[in-house]
């Protein structure tokens, strides 16, 4: 794995954790750990709906990597080996990330042969056990996999203890986490239904989610069966009870649920909002693109606080500017699967969105361990975060018309961040200010900051890039 390159600006809390872990532990015992720097749960910024805020003033920019087995263990052995979440957090922290998506898995087995073989070049694609699950396996009868059947009225403490522990670990290190509640992509695979707790031969509660008998049971993620919905709603409330106390939580209804799940997902979003109104903290709830057949219109018109789009409309190569109607976490998982590049990170950021990356990490499920092909994505997400924290992000909006590159995040007259995908020169319209502006160049390929003094304002200015390749230009009035 390539050594991460950083812009060397750290907050006090992050410097203490990096340099003095024992001191950081001591501070955490006195309530001064990084999670205490969060000023409350996230909510949509009242003045700039492209971002969250924790205090109603500052914008909180989210970016980071996530991997499949970070809550439930997934692996070819049975039982599978749990991921060391603390080590994983330390790894993504080295890239200056501040967000991760925590995965849910409904099936007892995930067969990686269902995935695209191109996602792993040398790996053997095979069935992977998944454990633990939210419900207790008490039997006494055996399920289809030979293990005790699930009791859908009783919970597995091991699952909820694991979830609470990793949410707290993330909070202690200053990371936000999106807690996924359901997983809809896998249920549509051949043979998947036999591996689901709602299969009548897998539970002691006589619950059968396959109402039409087609062997897929996608209707478990609709509202057609009140008995199924009641079990799901009770589980959602259990998750909320387990982690409501933490400021770093976001919720996500499901990964890539089928398009007929719309009203069910809306109902679950409203359930979370309603249930948390009775509790100390309220957290944002997200809805990701439905697959197949999902539309962005379904995401934008729904009750979710944040959304994740698909590649439709250019979100992969030429992302459109966000209008602030929803906070957008643009996730490579819904664009490539495993994919992305430096240009995508900066184009997404400068169009008012929060880029996140589906990371193979250690190759335990798919992909190559610590694959350096993805370091450009990992690193540049951290680089972009540094600029988000330098700026008054709450006042910044996508203003691609102000630069010949088409990529500019600006508070006209005060701050401009411009991305050039290539070329030796470009223009920026600085007619909104008569002041001279501070000027800083950044090279996304090397992580190097170039300081070049000042620029005049009051007109359209041409800038020449002082190095080869893509470039970031930061212009600002000295504070």
HELIX and SHEET records of a PDB file:
HELIX    1   1 UNK A   12  UNK A   19  1                                   8    
HELIX    2   2 UNK A   21  UNK A   29  1                                   9    
HELIX    3   3 UNK A   34  UNK A   37  5                                   4    
HELIX    4   4 UNK A   85  UNK A   93  1                                   9    
HELIX    5   5 UNK A  112  UNK A  114  5                                   3    
HELIX    6   6 UNK A  117  UNK A  119  5                                   3    
HELIX    7   7 UNK A  157  UNK A  172  1                                  16    
HELIX    8   8 UNK A  186  UNK A  188  5                                   3    
HELIX    9   9 UNK A  193  UNK A  195  5                                   3    
HELIX   10  10 UNK A  218  UNK A  221  5                                   4    
HELIX   11  11 UNK A  226  UNK A  243  1                                  18    
HELIX   12  12 UNK A  259  UNK A  261  5                                   3    
HELIX   13  13 UNK A  262  UNK A  276  1                                  15    
HELIX   14  14 UNK A  296  UNK A  301  1                                   6    
HELIX   15  15 UNK A  312  UNK A  314  5                                   3    
HELIX   16  16 UNK A  332  UNK A  334  5                                   3    
HELIX   17  17 UNK A  342  UNK A  350  1                                   9    
HELIX   18  18 UNK A  372  UNK A  374  5                                   3    
HELIX   19  19 UNK A  375  UNK A  390  1                                  16    
HELIX   20  20 UNK A  393  UNK A  395  5                                   3    
HELIX   21  21 UNK A  400  UNK A  402  5                                   3    
SHEET    1   A 2 UNK A  43  UNK A  44  0                                        
SHEET    2   A 2 UNK A  52  UNK A  53 -1                                        
SHEET    1   B 8 UNK A  64  UNK A  66  0                                        
SHEET    2   B 8 UNK A 354  UNK A 358  1                                        
SHEET    3   B 8 UNK A 327  UNK A 331  1                                        
SHEET    4   B 8 UNK A 306  UNK A 308  1                                        
SHEET    5   B 8 UNK A 285  UNK A 288  1                                        
SHEET    6   B 8 UNK A 249  UNK A 255  1                                        
SHEET    7   B 8 UNK A 176  UNK A 183  1                                        
SHEET    8   B 8 UNK A  99  UNK A 102  1                                        
SHEET    1   C 3 UNK A  73  UNK A  75  0                                        
SHEET    2   C 3 UNK A 127  UNK A 131 -1                                        
SHEET    3   C 3 UNK A 109  UNK A 111 -1                                        
SHEET    1   D 2 UNK A 135  UNK A 142  0                                        
SHEET    2   D 2 UNK A 148  UNK A 155 -1                                        
SHEET    1   E 6 UNK A 397  UNK A 398  0                                        
SHEET    2   E 6 UNK A 408  UNK A 411 -1                                        
SHEET    3   E 6 UNK A 415  UNK A 420 -1                                        
SHEET    4   E 6 UNK A 471  UNK A 476 -1                                        
SHEET    5   E 6 UNK A 437  UNK A 443 -1                                        
SHEET    6   E 6 UNK A 448  UNK A 455 -1                                        
SHEET    1   F 2 UNK A 425  UNK A 429  0                                        
SHEET    2   F 2 UNK A 460  UNK A 464 -1                                        
END                                                                             
